């Protein structure tokens, strides 16, 4: 983090420099969460931690750029999430925004992409690489979320869910698109594949399980932002449920389901630590612990089981130390 912060601080353009630094600061819990996947392989790999964090930094940067472009009325947001697919693909040219390497923001993004591409190049097979790139490209659902027109946004997300996931009766279409934007399936694939004992089946099973985890992560993010999004008019996935009570009931189910799904993976207890940490992280935020949500947050924490309950006071302490009020 210190390395990337120092490099971002050298970007000459003041607006782009501020954007890069804000992407590092605003969603610090997501960067720590990505780094936590480092625990999945038995052997600790510092390079893996660097790759996971670099991918999340790029995702945060492009997310902010897409939001800014949408606010300005751009139909094709500059720096859209779809650039991530090119950044991760060793055989593809880097996006135009990633150059020239002259100390501009392009140099910063190129340096991040190089670290990410090392993760892609180290994967054990082309099949695993294709799975990873598919999951990274699915993050373009976030580009659709940034659409200003509500009807177009809903239609675009529905079309995206149908084309990417087909018909599923066990999970709602908006839960699939929410999970795709989280990048957690891609992060899990990188971490699982980094273990030399992992097979292609292990990677595929992790991706399937983290579809549920990704849905939980994005929906909890929207849960704590619900009141603020209502004021600003921002897109919020909880509005797709008929009532907020139904949304909260569904969240309880999804948290339980995600923990059960990852528990079936090889070394499932390590995956459960990650998921429980994510749930505790969101539900210890200032918004989640405020008067309006406190009671509901307690029921969601309970849905995460004993490990989540154990982690809640630890995450409260972490937030206090790092002054992280919200996710």
Secondary structure, DSSP 4 states (H G I P E B T S, - for coil): -HHHHHHHTT-SSHHHHHHHHHHHHTTHHHHHHHHHGGGSSSS--HHHHHHHHHHHHHHHHHHHHHHHHHHTT-SS-TT-TTHHHHHH-TTSPPPGGG---SSSHHHHHHHHHHHHHHHHHTSS-HHHHHHHHHHHHGGGHHHHHT-SSHHHHHHHHHHHHHHHH---SSS-HHHHHHHHHH-HHHHHHHHHHTSTT--HHHHHHHHHHHHHHHHHHHHHHHHHTHHHHHHHT---GGGGSSSHHHHHHHHHHHHHHHHHHHHTSTTHHHHHHHHHHHHHHHHTSTTTTSTTTHHHHHHHHHHTHHHHHHHHHHHHHHHHHHT----
